[in-house]
Amino acid sequence: MSIKAFVDHGFPPGSEFCEKFLSSNEFTLETLQLISSGTGSLKKAELAVDIANALEKGKLTSDEILLAYVKQPRIWLSLKLGTCARTPNLNSSASLLQ
């Protein structure tokens, strides 16, 4: 089984990165349809563009998108074992989508 995780190939920050992230295997078509309610006939890439635009215009929040993201079922999870030398600084949810 191959892991189909999102890899950032240096996409420009902002809307373009958000579109690539949303259209990656990290998000299912069903999740994107749920986020953008009422656009069930669009393809995944089209939904990603619509959601990124709605986020940029303030019609959706990053929290709404990421809440749907974490609710998706997963078949794998990455963990790092060991002790943490220092507490990491947590960024806002918006920074993940940009």
C-alpha positions, 0 to 999 in steps of 0.5 A, spaced: 500 500 500 502 506 498 501 512 502 498 518 498 500 524 503 500 531 500 507 533 499 508 541 498 512 542 491 514 549 493 507 552 491 506 559 492 503 561 499 496 563 499 490 561 494 494 557 490 497 553 496 490 552 499 487 549 492 493 544 491 492 542 499 484 541 498 485 537 491 490 533 494 489 526 497 489 529 504 481 531 503 476 526 500 471 529 495 465 528 500 469 532 505 470 538 500 462 537 498 460 537 505 465 544 506 462 547 500 455 545 501 450 545 495 455 544 490 455 536 489 456 536 481 463 539 481 469 535 480 474 535 486 479 540 483 473 545 482 471 544 489 478 546 491 478 552 487 471 554 490 473 553 497 479 557 497 476 563 494 470 562 499 476 562 504 479 568 501 473 572 501 471 570 508 465 566 506 468 560 510 473 560 516 479 556 516 476 553 522 470 550 518 475 547 513 480 544 518 474 541 522 471 537 516 478 535 515 480 532 522 473 529 522 475 524 516 476 517 517 484 515 516 487 509 514 494 511 517 497 516 522 504 518 523 507 519 530 514 521 532 516 517 538 521 520 544 521 526 548 520 533 546 526 538 547 521 544 548 514 545 547 512 547 539 509 554 538 502 552 535 500 556 529 493 558 527 489 554 523 489 559 517 497 558 517 496 551 515 491 552 509 496 558 506 
